[in-house]
Each structure stands twice: as C-alpha cells, then as structure tokens.
Amino acid sequence: MSRPGIEAVAPWLQRRLGAYLFTVDHPGLAECAGAHRPGLPCDGSRGKHPCGKWSRDSTSDPGLIRAQLSRGLRNLGIDCGKSGLLVVDEDRPGAFAAFAASIGETVPLTFTVVTSKGAHSYFRQPEGEALGNSRGAMAGQDIDVRGAGGFVVAPASVHQSGIVYTPVDPAVAVAPTPDWLASVLHSPRLTPQPGTVRGAGSVNGRLRGVVAAVLDAREGTRNDVLFWATKRAAEMVDAGQLDQVDAAGILTRAGEAAGLGPAEVAATVASGLRGVTA
C-alpha cells in the first residue's frame, strides 16, 4: 500500500482500535529503514523492523504519526501494551481455531487481520491484568502471542511477499479476551513423559496439559502420546471428574489437530478409554 494509503488508515486505527502506532520498515524501500543497533544489521526480513524505539515512539496522536509517516514510505506497527490489546498471531491458517477445538473451546468473533501466513486475532486485555507475549500451553502450535511488551504489524501494511495485511471485516469489534484463552496463556507449556501422572491442579488444568502434550508431540511419537493422554483422561473419568463422551471428543480433536488420521485417532482413543468405570 502507498504512503497516502497508510496515512489514511492510521487515524482510523487510532480511533477504531485505540491503537498506539509507530512506523516500521517498508519492503518497497531499497534499504531497510529499521533502527538497527551497531553490529546488528538487518537480517533480511523486510517490512517489520521498527524505525526507532517503538515503545517510546508509539502514539495515539494522529498528528504525531502523520509526522512520522512524512519521512518516507513506511509500514505501521501497533504497540499492543499501550493499546490494551492482545493479539494471537497464527503462522498456519486455522492453527488458533484448531487449538481451541482441541480443548473444547471456540474462538469468538473478533477483529481479525489476514497476514501472509495466517491471521492476527485481536482481543481486549482482561480487566486488572496485562497479558504479555507468553504462548503458555499454545507453545509449539505455530502460534505467537503479542500483548504487553510486544507489537504487531498493522493492517494496511505490506509484507515482503507483497501481501497486504487486511481486516477480514473492518466492522467487527475487538472482543474481550475469553477466560479460556487467558487461562491457556497462564499455563506453562507441558511436555509430560508417558507414564507420568499429574495429580495436582484442577481437572481443566490437567486436561489442558495432556492436550498440549498431544499437540506438541513430534512426528513419529504422536500416536503413542495420544494413547498416553487418553489414559490420563480415562483416570479422570474413573475418578468422576470428567465425562467419558467429553473426554473422547476432546482427545479426538487434539489427535486430528496434531496431524493423525481420523481412523488412527478413533482406534487409539477407543483403546485408551477401554475399561473405564465411570
């Protein structure tokens, strides 16, 4: 997108999202405009390097961002912390929805921007806390998170591939961060070994842990880890903490999201749940 296009979009982003903006490199420039430190030149990834100290330069003032844009062709960045935003950045189309489905949740309708690899899903930060850049239990799922202390490239910017960051529907509002997402981001990345029983913590937390293990499993080990996870879920069913049908559905979605075939998943889940008493 040309500079006049970016200049028109900038005040809209400030009004619509409450965005604090700053300028970043544009791939249309002959050289990177990023403010690289001495001895640390541009790594060749164009279109996203801040032109200055972004946490200092980000602003909600239309005049100030217009002055920054007057210096030449630029993309825009959004300071997520100052803007009160949490952005889930998937690097594979559908990765965020697949993870949500694997734990029995759905991604709410919210302001979403198509990127070169997937999408940015925008949420308002929860009241009373500021979530940062930790992916929590979503680590290893082709998903990044940007909150306090992080930034994303803004809509109307141009990726080095030539793709323009474009809202799916500009009229859709930014949704509040759902409780389940906040919980996932507070959870550590869990990679328990088969045979290890996690007795501590809430049932939901233990279930998220076994699901995360399935989603994080390396190719060649996924079926074994799915069987282990299903046996852990079976223990919760036996203890009266989890419904068997719910357990089967959650582990089935997790197995398929990890890349296993439906028939293989069905057989493994059925075998893992065989003999439960609840």
Secondary structure as UniProt FT lines:
FT   HELIX           3..17
FT   STRAND          21..24
FT   TURN            27..28
FT   TURN            38..39
FT   HELIX           54..57
FT   HELIX           62..69
FT   TURN            70..71
FT   STRAND          75..79
FT   HELIX           80..83
FT   STRAND          85..90
FT   TURN            93..94
FT   HELIX           95..102
FT   TURN            103..104
FT   STRAND          112..114
FT   STRAND          119..124
FT   TURN            127..128
FT   HELIX           136..138
FT   TURN            139..140
FT   STRAND          143..146
FT   TURN            148..149
FT   STRAND          151..153
FT   TURN            155..156
FT   TURN            160..161
FT   STRAND          166..167
FT   TURN            170..171
FT   STRAND          175..176
FT   HELIX           179..186
FT   TURN            194..195
FT   HELIX           203..216
FT   TURN            219..221
FT   HELIX           222..238
FT   TURN            239..240
FT   HELIX           244..257
FT   TURN            258..259
FT   HELIX           262..273
FT   TURN            274..275
//
